[in-house]
Amino acid sequence: MDINGARVLVAGATGVLGGALTAELAGRGARPALAGRDPARLAEAARAYPGAPALLFDAYDPASCVRAVHGAADALGGLDAVVTAFGAVAFGRAAGLGDEIAEHLTAVNVLAPAAFFRAALALMAPGSLIAAFTGAVAERPQAGMADYSASKAALSAWLSAARREARTTGIRVLDIRPGHLDTGFADRPVAGTAPPLPPGGDPRRVVAAVADAMAADAELLRTAPDGTLVVERRAR
């Protein structure tokens, strides 16, 4: 994929990670579309990209995710990539977190991204790409984060299955699995309190690697045990 001129929808562009990715892609010449939940924050973020479509969605409303995809495609004349960079986290022992919180994590972290991607896959051309931030917990579930880890692992599994299908149509699927990042995400849980965490990584470094992975048509970006970001052209 040539990032320069690519039409990219970033869902979660009002967040720290999504905002950094939008800036990175736009800096490489991409034509971004921004999607977010909060109207005021979305309007503020869009001011940095004159003419860029700004679309509202609610992760609890899959139909709004579909509308955001179609709205971005209509405004840009098509889409070359859709990236989801939003989510929710909760902390607590598996036995005590509560079914409502587990349902919330599934809705936000699995069902909403899948709604974006189903809509995108239906209208994208060969050479296009879908990508999601799943995180290291997708492959290394953590104690005290069972439901969060499960939701991210479920999204990663969805991407793996969709990738096998999309290869026949020439559409790439990128799974992004960074470790803990310095975005403040862990400070905003929907339940519980974060345990002591190591210093978070630099999100700007990660989004630069994401842009590189998109340009390389990679299928997996992960953080190695030593903290190195590893790009894999073909996911195992």
C-alpha positions, 0 to 999 in steps of 0.5 A: 500500500502506498500511504501517500494519497491513501484514503484511511478511516481511523476509528478512535481518532479522538483518542491518544493512540488514534490521534497519533496514528492519524497524524502519522498517516497524514504526515505521510500524505494519507487522506484521513477520515476521523471517527469518534464518539464525542462530538466536541472532541471529534470537531476539535481533532478534525480542525487539524485536517481541513476537509477531512470527513468527521463521523460519529459512532457509538461502539454500543451501536454497530449500525453507527459503525457501519454508517461511519464506514459508508460516510467515509467512503462516500466523502473520500470516494472510497477507502483504502484502509480502515483502522480501529484504535479504540477500546475499553479496559477493566481490572479485577479478578475473573470471579468478581468482575461481573457479567455487565462489565464482561458484556461491555468489554465484548461490545466495545472491543470485539463487536464494534471493530467487527462491525467496522470491518464487515462494512469495509470488507464489503466495499473495499477493492483489492490492495486495501487493508483493515487493521486493529489494535489488539495488544499483547494481551491477545497472545499473553492473557494477564491475571487480573484482566481475564475479560479484557484479555479475552475480548482482545484475543477474540478480536485477534481470532476474528482477524485471523479468520477474516484474513484467510477469507480476505486473502482471496480478494486481495485485501490485507488484514493487520493485527497490531499487538503492542505492549503497554503504552503511555496513553493513559488508557489504564487510568480510565478503566470501566471497572477496577484499578490498574495494578502497578505497571511498568513504564509505558512505551512511546505511542508515536514510535508504535504508530510509525511502525504501524504506518510502516507495516501498512506500507509493507502489506504486513499482517502482524505487528507485535512487541518482542520480549525485549520491547522491539517492534517486530513486523511480520509480513505473514502472520503465523 
